[in-house]
Amino acid sequence: MKNLYLKLSLSLLSAAFLSSCSKEGTYSLYVLCTNDVHGSWFDRTYVDEKPRPSLMAVNSYVNSFRSLYGKDNVLLIDSGDCLQGDNAAFYFNYVDTLGEHLFPRLVSYMGYDAITVGNHDIETGPKVYDKLTKELASRGIPFLAGNALKSDGTPYFPEYKLFKKAGMRVLVLGYTNANIQAWLDKSLWPEMEFESLLPFVQERVDKIVKKTRPDVVVVSVHSGTGKGDGQILESQGLDLFKSLKGVDVLLCSHDHASRVEKRDDMVLLNAGSRAAHLGLARVDCTFEKGKLKSKKLDAQMLEIDPAQSDLAMREYFEPDYQKVKSFTLKKVGSFDEPLVTSEAFFGQSFYMDLIHSVQLEASGADISFCAPLTYNKTIPAGELIYNDLFTLYPYENSLCVMELTGAEIRSYLEYSYANWLSEPGSPHILLIDQRQSERYSTGRWSFRYPSFNFDSAAGLNYSVDVSKPQGERIKIEEVIGIEGTKAFDEQARYKVAMTSYRAAGGGDLLLKGAGLSREELDSRLIARLPEIRDMLYRYLSENEGLDREKLRAEGRIGRWSFVPEAQATKALEKDRKLLFGN
């Protein structure tokens, strides 16, 4: 009888919460948002303790809003990519795993109401994100991804939560990136499929709004703002903004470009990345005799001052910072010459030779494909510490070995360099543009396409003719195989080492380049190996005093170059100055 009474009481309370209240006047809700924080949790770097944007600085602003407007009138949401991109995230994902993860403790301390799952959060693997889902839930924070569906059609993660904020019923729904299957190996999301946000989100909003009868609806998606043309599966923010009905605030993310869009009945916020901005939406609801009569919406982007750190929060999490710092400063090897990551765009480089060497040695493959993952950093000659590994290899990619024919390898490389190089007759050899947008400062030169898809090859001797059009540039002479150098054969089959991102079809190099269908990818997979950064760590620990000559003399890297050399060298130097200055 006691249990029955308790259940009836809870039902009545729930019904009272969901039913209309007798409200009069105007109620104001302040929605604060972050996204793509990528592990920028601590307010200073680990090596030199320099101030940097962080959640600790964000918390100072959040506290100010709560003090000014009241804690119950503020809703704090993150739109995903929380668990990757920084030493701290890596450490608590994979090293210090016995206790509660740091991230739930951080966001609970800050009073986050909901977190959305990002593609890089899925990339951590089920062992990490399942643990995080449980630990966040234990602190009352849902980890939302309503379009990550199990085989029975139900969500793998929570889809929504109803809050009582500012005296109103506030519904928050969350969805992750619909294009995850194109980037991440199935082993990272074995029990899920990802639905496109269109028309899925509208269908779910309609159904859940009817069920919960909220006053305010907030949708958080880990999807880029995009162009609003319905053509970019990974960036459906503007598509949703143009089409959604019954939603007041739309939060998007993923592309690291801060943005605000407004219309009379909805606002869109994208807070950029790495805690550099805090999005703010204000929703004013006017009620008469308990019925909602009107809404007024506004939104803006707040720039975070890194120096405005919450010192109480810093002190509270100082033991965790010291753990990460100690791990970060651990010695892993040494270089006998500086390593400059930007060299990778202008020909064969020490940086790419190192990654290729690791991939070839660890996999036993004939050939290695990889791209520069760090745009413009320098690691000085001398002792290396673990922190340098995050410069050399910032992502948690594992290593895969695929079987490709010689013809597919050449076509793959043609596609890679087509995104890298301009067509003959262009004033630039590199395919670069002068960008003028919110994401790039006025006049900044940058590559037209993402440089993390500029794969070069090792295990081959080949040239790239900049005077010829796409399809005619790559000339492969020899394969530097385990059994010795042999002539390259387009009919032969070779074992090729590459990242898990690439093996899953990321960047389209296997699909549009090599011409494989998505269904063929699994059948071509020969081996799946551990994470590349771990392999890099072991390689550097075992090989002191590395430089490019040592790598090329002792390994099977081979050689490649842009030709004709005189034409290429002069033009590349011109493009180098535009991209990186003198």
N, C-alpha and C positions, 0 to 999 in steps of 0.2 A: 504494500500500500504506500509506503514511504517513497519507493522508487517511482511508482505511478504518479504520486503527487508532484515529485520533482520534475518528471517529464512533462506533465501538464503545465507546470509553472514556467518551464523553459519555453514551451510552445507559445504560451500567452505572451511572454516577454518578447519572443521573436516576432510574433504577429503585431505586437504593439510597435516594435521598432520599424517594421515594414509598412505599417499603415500610415495614412496621412495624419500629420500633426496639425493642431490648430495654431498656425503661425500667422503673424502679422508683421509687416514691415520688410526691410531689406536685410538680407544675410549675405556676408562676403566670405568666400573661400579663396585662399591663396595656395595655388599649386606650384610647388618648387620641384625642379627636375634636374637630374644629372644623367649622363650617359657616356659610354665608352671611356670609363675612368681607367681601365686597363691597369689596375693595381697601383695607381697613384694614391696610395693611402697615407703614407707618412709625409711630413712637411719638409723633409730635407733629404738630400742624397746620401748614399751609404758610404761613399769613399771620402768625399771632402765636406760633407754636411752642409752643402749649399741649399738655401731655401728654394722651394719649387712648389708649383700648384699641387694641391692635395685635398683629400676629403677633410683633413684637419682645418684647412682654411675655409672650405665650404661650410663647415659646421659653425664657424663664427657668424656667417651670414644667416644660416638657418636659425641659430639662436636669437639673432636680432629680430627676425621676423616673428618668432614665437613670443618674444618679449613685447614687441610692439602691438601685435594683433591677437595674441592669445594662442596657446598651444593647440587648442581644439579647432582653431580656424585655419591651420596650416596642414597641407597634405604634401608629403615628401616621397618622391618616386625616382627610381633609377631605371633606365631603359636598356640595360644590358651591356655585355662585354666587360664584366667586372673582374674576372678570375684569371686574366692572362695579360702579360705585357710588362711585368715588373718583377724584380727579384723577390719581393715579399709574396706576391701571388704564387710564384714558382715554389718558394720555400714551404708555404703552408699547403700547397696542393700535393707536393710529392716528397718532401723531406721530413717535415715535422707533422706527421699525420695521426699520431695517437690520440691527441686531445681534440677539443673543439677547434674547428678552423677559425682563423682570425677574422675572416670577412663577416660571418654572422655576428660576431662580437662587436665589430666596428659599426655595422649598420644599425644594430640594436642600440648601441650607445648614442648614435645620432638620431634615433627615432624615425628611421625610414618606415614608411607604411607598406611599400611593395617594391619588389625587384623584378625586372623582366629578364628572361633568359636570352643571352646573345649567342651568336654563332661561335665565338671564341670560348664561351662558357661550355658549350657542348664539346668543343675541342679538347677540353680537359679529360673527357672520358667519363663513363657511368660511375666509376668508383668515386670520383670527385663530386660530380654534380648531384648524384643521388644523396651523398652525405650532406652536401650543402642544402639540398631541398628539405631534408629532415631537420637539420640544425636551425635553419631559418624559420621553419614552421614552429619549432619548439619555442621560438621567441616571438611568435605571432606575425611573422612576415612571410607572405606568400612569394614563391619563386614562379612567376607566371609565364606560361607559353601554351596558350589554348589551341594553337594550330599544330603542335607536335603530338600527333595522334598515334595511339596504339592500334593493333590490328583489329580490335573490336570497335574502333571509331571513337573511343573515349580519350580525353587528353592524358598524356603521360605526366604532365605538370599541372598544377592548379591553373584555372583559366581566369578567375575573377575573385574579387572580394568586395563586400559591401561595408562601407564605413559610416559612422556617425560623425560628421565634421561640420563645423559652423552651424550647428542646429539642423542640418539637412542630411538626407540619405545620399551618399556619394558612392557611385559604382565605379570601380577601377577594373578594367580588363587588360590583359597582357598577351602579346603574341610575338613569336620569334621570327627570324629571317626565313623566308620561304625557299631560299636557294641553297640551304645548307648541304643538301645531297650532292651539289655540284662541286663542293670544296672538300668535304671531310669524308674519310673512309667510313664505310658502313659499320665497322667495328666500334666506332665512337658513338653511334646512335642505333644500336642493334634492334631496339624495340619501338622505333618511331618512323613515321613518315611526316613530311612537312607540307601543309596545305598552303597554296597561294593565299595572300591576304584578301584578294579580290575574287569572288564576292563573299568570301568566308566571314570576314569581320562584320560586314553589314548583317549577314544572316544571324550571326551569334549575338550581336548587339540587340537586334529586334527581339530575339527569343528571351534573352536574359533581362532586358529592360521590362518586358511584359511580366516576367516572373518577379522581379525585385522592386519595380516601381520607384526608381531613384529620382532625386531632384537634379542631380548633376552627374554627367557621364564623362569619364576620362578613359581614353584608350591609349595604351603605351605599346609601341611596336619597335622591335629591334630591326628596323628597315631604314634604308637611306631615304633622304628627302626625294631624290630623283628628279625627273623632268616632267612628271605628270602626264606622260604620253602612253602609259600602260604597257611599255615595252621592256622595262627593266625589272626582272623578278626580285632582285636583291634590294631594289630601291623603290618602294611603293608608297612612300610617305605622301607625296603630292597627289598620287592617284587616289588615295584614301581621302585626302583633304578636299578634293574636288567632288567626291561622290558620296561620302558618308552622310547619313541623316541621323539625327537623334544623338549626336555626340557633341560635347561642348569643348573639350580639350583633347587634342591629338599630340602625343609625344612620339617623335621619331629619332633616329640615331644612325649608327653604323658607318656613315661616310665622313665623320669627324669634321663636318662643316656646320658651324653654328648658324642658326637661321630662325627667323620669326615670320609667320604668315598670319594674316587676320582676314576674317570675313564676319559678317554680322552675327552669324550663329555658330561660329567655331574659330578657334585659334590653333595654330600649329607651332610647336617648339622643338628645336634640335639644339642641344647645349654643346655641340662640338665634341671635344674629347679631353681626357686627362685632367678633369677638374679645373679647367681654365675658365669655364663659364658656369653660371647657374641660371636655368630658365625659370621665368616667373609668369604665371597666368593668374589673373584675377577674375573670378566669376561672382557677379552680384545678382542675387535672386530676390525678386520682390514678390511677397505673398499677400493676398487679401482673403480673409476668412479661411485661412488654411489652404488656399489654392494658389498655385504658382501662376502669376500673371505676366511676368516679364523677366528677361535675363539681359545682363550687360556683360560683355567680355572684353578683356584687354590682355596684352602680353608684351613682354620685353625680355631682353637678354642682359644679364648682369655679369660684368667681368670680375673675376676673382683676383684679389691682391694676395699673392703667395705669402706676403709678410704678415697678413692678418690671421695667423694661425690660432686655433683654440688651444691655449697653453695647458688648460686642464686636461683636455683630450690627449695632448702630447705626453703629459706626465703619466696619464693612466695607461697608455700603451707603450711606454718607454721600454719595458722588458722585452716586448715583442720586436721593437725596432732593433734592440741590441742583438737579439738572436739572428735577425736577418743580416745585420751589418757584419757580424762575426763570420757568417757563412759567405757573404759577399767578398770578404777580404782574403779568403783562403787562396793560397798560391796554387796555380795549375800548370805552369810551364814558363817558357820565355821565347822571345823573338830576337833575332840578331839584326833585324831591320824594321822600320816602322811599317805598319799595315794600314793602307789608306783605302777605305771601301769604295770611294768614288772612282778609283782606277778601273773598276770592273766595267764601266760603260765605254771605255776607250780602247779595249783590247784585252789580251790575256793579262791577268793580274795575280799578285800574291794572295789576295783575299779569296778569289774564286779557286785558285790552285789548292789552297788549304782545304776548302770544303770538298772539292772533288777528291782530294787524296783520302780524306776521311771516308767518303762514300764508297770509293773503289776498294779500299782496304777492308772495310767492315762487311761489304756485300759480296766480294769476289766477282762482281759484274765485269763485263767487257768494257762498258761505257758508262759514264756518269753525266747526268743533266742536272744543273742547278743554276739559280739566279741570285743576284745580290739582294739581300733582305734588309740591309742597312744602307741608307742613301749616301750619307756624307759624314763619316766619322773617321778619326785617326787613332790607332792604338800605337803608342810609342814603342821603340825598341826597348828591350829589357824584360823584367819580370812581369808575368801575367797573373792576374787574380781572377777569381770566379766571375766577378762583375764584368770582365772583358768578354766572357762568353755570351752575355746578353747583347753586346754590341755585334759580335761575330754572328750570332744566331738568335734573334729575338723571339722566334716562334717555337711552339712545342710540336713540330712536325716529326713524324717517325719516317724511317727509311723503307722504301719499297723497291722491289726488283721486278721489272716488266720484261716480257719478251717482245721485241720489235724486229721487223725486217730492216735491211739496209735502206730500202726505198722509203719506209716510214720514218726512219731516223733522219734522212736528208730532208723530207717534207716537214718534219717537226722543226728542224732548225731553220728552214726557210720561213716558216710561220713566225718563229721567235724573232728572227732578225727583221722581219717585215714590220713588227710592232716597235722595233728599236731604231730602224734606219729610214730615212726619207727616200723617195724615188729619185732616180737620176734627173738632173735639171733643177732640183731644189737648191736654194741658197745654203742649206744646212745638210750635212751628212746624217746627223742624228735627227730623229723625228721629234722636234721640239717646237713649242709654241710660246708666245708671250702671253701669259694669263693675266686677266684683269677681272677679278671676282672677289667675293668675301673670303674665299679660302686662300687666295694668293694675293700678296701685296702687289700693288699696281706695278706693272712692268716686269714682274718676275718671270724668268724663263724656266720652263719645266718640260718634261717628257709628256707627249700627248697621251700615252698609255702607261699603265702601272709598271714600274721598273722591276717589281718582284716577279714579273713574267718574262724577263729578258734572260732566258736560259742560254748558257753556253755549254759546250761539251768537253769532256776529258776522256782519255783513252783513244783519241783520234788525232791525226794530223790533218788539218783542214784549213781552208781560207774562205773569206767572205768578201766578194767582189762588190765594192760600193758603187761601181760604175754601171752595174746591171740591175734590171728590175727584179721584183719579187718572183721567185720561182727559178731564177737563174744565177743566184748569188753564191750558193754553197757548193764548194768543190772539196770532196773528201778523198784523201789519198790513201791513208793507211789506218789500220786498227792496231793499237799498242796493247795487245792482249796478254793474258797470263802466260801463254805459251810462245810469246814472241810476236814481232811485228808482221802483219799480213796485209795484203791488198784489201781495200774495202770492197765488199760485194753487196750490191743492192738486193740480191736474191737471198742472201744468207740471213739467218736469224741470230740476233745478239741479245745478251742479257744487259739490261739498262737500269742503272740505279737512279732513283729520283725520289722526291718527297712524297709523303702520303697525300698532300694537297694536290700535287700534280697527277699522281696515280688515280685519284678520284675524279679527274677531269678538270681540275682547277686551271683557269687561264685559257682553256680550250686548246692547249698545245697538242694534246693527244687526240682531241675530237676534230677540230677544224684543221689542225696542223697535220698530224699523222693520218687523219682520215678514219679513225676508229669510231665505231658506234658506242654509245654508252653501255650497251649490253655486252660488248666485247671486252670491256675493261677488266672485269673479274676473271675472264678466261685467260687473259694475258698475264695476270699477276702470278709471279713465281714464288716470291718470298716477302714476308712482312717482318721488319726488324725493329729494334727499339728506337727511342728518340735520338735524333741527330745531335742535339746538344750534348747528350750523355756520351755519345761516341766521340764527339769533339773533345770533351773533357778528358777522356781516357787517352786519346791520341796525343794531346798536348802534354799530358802528364808523363807520357813515355818518350816524348821527342823534344828534348831541350834545344834551344838555340836554332829555331827554324828560320829560314829565309827562302826566297823564291828559287834560288839556284839549287839549294839542297832538296827542295820538294821536287823540282823537275829532274834532278839527277837521279834521285833514289826511287821515284815512283813511276807510274804508268800514265802520267797526265797527258803527254803528247804536247802538241803546240797548235795554236791557231792565230790568225791575224787578219786585219783588214787590208785588202789590196785594191788597186795598185798602191803601194806603200807611200810614194811621194804625194800623190793626190790625197790619200786618206789622212796622212799625218798632219798636213797643213790645215785641212778642213776641220778635223777633229779638235785641234788646238783652239780654233776659233769658237767652236761650240762649247768647249770646256770653259772658256772665259765667260761665255754668256750664262752658263749654268752655275758655275762655282766661283767666278771672279778670278783674280790673279793669284 
